[in-house]
Amino acid sequence: MSEYHEPVMLQECIEGLSINPSGTYVDLTFGGGGHSLAILEHLTDGRLLAFDQDQDAVANAEAIKHEGFEFIQANFRYCRKYLKLFGIKEVDGVLADLGVSSHQFNKAERGFSTRFDAELDMRMDQQAELTAKKVINSYTEADLHKMFGLYGEVRNAKTLAAAIVAARTNKEINTVAELKAILDRFAKRGRENKYYAQVFQALRIEVNEEMKALEETLGQMEALIKIGGRLVVMSYHSLEDRLVKNYINKGNIEGIEDKDFYGNVHKSFHAITRKPVTASEEELERNNRARSAKLRIAERQTS
């Protein structure tokens, strides 16, 4: 499993969950199972239900032989619906390690990485219809401009969108190499990799509806996590972190305070960490993926 993905800030996540050995927990992003295995080590007669929509994660889940463990192959945006099928209305804690696993980046044919040439795919759910290739070849110039600007914070998003539309009129853009050939015209010299990463991040978020899925999931946490339970979320870019921060501190993803007559803010969670937790220097030396990780921990309170 460690070859699949090394869990980021593992100890910090476990401490953040403040695990009750008899409690019920949810790992929204199972991946290689690193966080799940650590949670299970702290359970006696408790339960852990783990979600992942990626087919490659199934084999990792099948290797776990803990009687309190249940794997659900589905997008975490449907967590409450699936938990109800298992007779679970409330849980003691929820963990989410957002983003792409090392395995997905390292598997060339998945099309997530700019390091390999492959067909533009980027689907976390390999049964889904929308691929990066479809986005690049069918989205309007306006939609591409919006996507690159919003999800990738690409500085010349409008110019890039126009160039992609012009290029595809002659020939479909089907592979990572073909897309990078277009990007090279607009990337700053010596900063090409950063530019690739921004564009590919935007595509990946769009293909997998990552922001919408996160919004829907956060909206379920108030009803799902019991009073005193914990919400532990690790994000890897500012768009995700802003949503999580707003939800914890303001009670909604928009970040708009809803105050009562006395000026008290209506919110269901209390931030355990005022600022996001980041990885230690020791971990950064061992795992470069941890460099952009921001961990937020909150406790469910009475609204």
N, C-alpha and C positions, 0 to 999 in steps of 0.2 A: 504494500500500500504506500510506503514511503516513496517508491519510485513513481507513483501516480501523482502525488502532491504532498509536499511537506506543509503541515498545518502552521499557519502564521499565528504568532502570539498565543500558543496553545495554553500555557500556564495562566496567562492573563484572562483568557476566555473562561477557563474552568473556575478560576477564583471569582470572576464576575458573575457567574451563574449561581454561586453560593449554594451548591447542590445539597438537596435533602435526599438522603439515601433511599427513601421510600417515595420520592416524588415522581412526577411525570414530566418529561422534557421533550423538546422538539429541536432537531437539527435540520434547519431549512435547506442546507446546502451540503449534502453528504460527501460528494466528491470521492476522495480516496479513503474516507472514513476515519481520518486522524482525530478530528475533534470528537466524533461519535465514540470511538474506542476509549478516549479519555473520560468522557462522561460516564460510560458504562462501568468503568473501573471504580467510580464513586457511588454506584447504585447497589443496593442489596435487593430489596423487593420492589424497586422502582421500575419505571418504564421509559424507554426512549423510542420515539418515532422519528425516522429520518426521511427527508425528501430529496430527490434528485431526478431531473428529467432526462439526464444523459444516459444512454444505453451502456456506455462504457463503465458507469459507476455500479451497475447491477452486479457484476462479478465481485467487486469489492464488498458489497453488501452480503452476498451469499457466503462469504468467508467468515462472517460473524455468527457465532453459535451461542449467543446469549439469549436466554429465555425471555428477557424483558425487552428485546430489540425487535422492531418492526420497520421494514423498509417500504417506502411508497414511491413508485416511479411516476412522479408527476411534478409539474411546476408548483413551486411553493405558494404561488398566488391563490391556490385552491386549498390551502392547508386546513382551514376550519371545516370545509365540506368533507374532506377525507377523514379528519379526526372524529367527526360525528359518526362516521361509518364504523369507527372502532369504539364508539360509546364514550368518547372523551369530549367534555364540554369546556373544561378548564385545565390549564397546565401550570407547573411551577416555574418553568423557564423556557425561553426560546433563544436559540443561537442562529445567527446568519453570518456566514463568511461569503460576502458578495464577490462578484467578479468571475474571472476565468481561471480554471485550475492549471497548474504547470503541465499536466498531462494533455489538456486540450491545446495549449500553446505548442507543445513539443510534437504533437501528432500532425505531421505535415498536411495530410489529406483533409484535415478539418478546416483548413483555410483561415485559422485565427492569427497565425504568425506571419510577419513580414520576412522572416528568415528563410522561408521555403517557398518554392513555386508550387502552386496547387490551384485547383478550381476555387473560385470565390464562393465560400459556403458560409461558415461562421454560425451554423445552427447548433445551439446547445441541445435542443430536442431534434434529433435527426429525422423524426417523422414529420416535422413541420414543413409547410410548403414554401414559406418565404426564405430565400437565401440572399447572400450578399450580391451574388451575380444578378438576381432579379431586381434588387434595389438599384444597382448601378445602371442596368440597361432599360429599366421601365419607369423609374421615378421622373417626374417633371424636373426641369431646371430649378424651379422655385422650391420644390420639396427637397431636392438635393442640397440646395443652398441653406435651407432651414436646418436640415439634419446635421450638416457639417459644422454650422455655426453653433447650434444649440448643444449637440452631444459631443462634439470634438473640440469646440472652441478654436476652430481653424481660422486663422487671421484673414485669409483671402478666400473664404468659403464661396462667395458669389462668383469670382473668377474661375475657381476650380470647378464648380458646378457647370458653368458654361462650357469649359474645356471638355468635360466628360461627355456632355450631350453632343458636342461637335464631333468628338472622336468616335462615338458609337454609331453615328449615322453612316460611317463607312464600314465599320466592322464591330461586332459585339465585343465587349470587354469581359472576358471570361475567367482570366487567371490573375493571380497575385502579381506576377511579373508584368502583365499587360497594364494593370492599374498603376503599378509603381512607375512604369515608363511615363505615364501622364503626370504623376505626382512630382517626378524629378524636375519638371519644368517650373514648378512653383515653390519648391522647398529651398530654404536658405542653404547655401553651401556649408557643409560641415554639420548641418542640423537636420539632415535628411531623415534619420531614424526617428527623431522626435515628431517630425511632420507625418511620417508614415503612421506612427502610433496614434496620433490624434485622429487621422482619417479612419483608421481601422477601428478605433474605439467607437467612433460615431456609427460606423456600419454595424458593428456588433450589437450596440445598444438598440439600434433600429430593428435589426433582424429578430432579436430575442425579446423585444418590447420590455427591456430591462427596467426602465424608469416607471413604466405603467405597472409592471408586476410588483415593483417595490412599493409604489403608492398603495396599491390594493392590499398588499400584505400588511403594511403598517396600519392600515385602517381596520384590520382585524385583531390587532394586538390588545386593544382595550377589553374586548369581550373575551379574548382567549386566555390571557394571563391573569391568574388569581391575585388578589390583594397580597402584597408582599413578595410576589414572584418577580423574576428578573427578565429583562430584555437585553440581549448582548448582540450588537451588530458591528461588523467590521466592513468598512467600505474602502474603495481604492481610487476613487476620483471625487472631485469636489461636488459634482451633481448629486451623487448618492449621499455623501456625507451631509449635505445641506438638508436634504429631505429628512434624514434620521435626526439631525440636530433640531430641526423645526418641530418634528413630531414629539420629541422628548421634552423640549423646553417650552413650546408654545401650545402643544396639544393638537396640532394639525400640521400637515405638510406644507401649507402656504406660509407658515410662520406668523400668522396673525393672531394676536392675543384676544381671547374671548373672556372678558372680565364680567364679574357679577356687580351688583350695586355697590358692594364694599371695596371693589378694586381687586378682588382675588381672581387670579387667572384659572380658568377651567382647564385642567389637564389631568391626564390619568397616570402619568409617570413622573417620578422624581429622578433627576440625573445623579447618579452615584459619582460619576467623574465629571467635573466642571469643564475640563478640556479633554479632547480625545486622547486616548492612550496610544503611544507609538512604540514601535519595536526597539529593543535595546541594541546597543552597538554590537554586542556579541552576536545577536540574531541576524543583524544586517550583514555581518561578515559571512555568515553561514547561508543566508537565504535572501537574495537580492529582491525577491518579490515582496518582501515585508517592508520595503522602503517607502512605498506610498500608502501603506495600510493605516487606517485610523479606526480605533476601537472605541465605541461608546457603550456605556453600561447604565441601565436605568432600572428602577424598582417601581412596580405597580403600586399605586396609592389610591385612596378613595378620591373620586373626582371632585 
